[in-house]
């Protein structure tokens, strides 16, 4: 499997002001504006096929990809694949990988960073929300003149 296959296509989210939060949802209150530096984010979720490369490369067995707490969790769990990995409803190659937690996602990005020599990381919650609210090919950028 080539490194080009591993590196998913990305979207550029430009630096600027973004509205995040939602007044209608208690956990997301209040809606507010934040300034973000520009960043890149993968255009889609990691697929089972992409995550399989991490598994086959013994990513679950290499402590170098995990945080200290993540490795402690992994040693306790002794996982070798994500939950639902063998469930035909969730394990088709092009489907998004499911049944992974933050520790596994973090380990995957560390592994991907090593394999591709690109600065992969998990987005912050604010980055993810700003990117997720965008229309295809755009970002929900608020002109600086409209920021209080």
Secondary structure, 3 states (H helix, E strand, C coil): CCHHHHCCCEEEECCEEEEECCCCCHHHCCCEEEEECCEEEECCCCEHHHHHHHHHCCHHHCHHHCCHHHHHHHHHHCCCCCCCCCCCCCCCCCCECCCCCHHHHHHHHHHHHHHHCCCCCCCCHHHHHHHHCCCCCCCCEECHHHCC
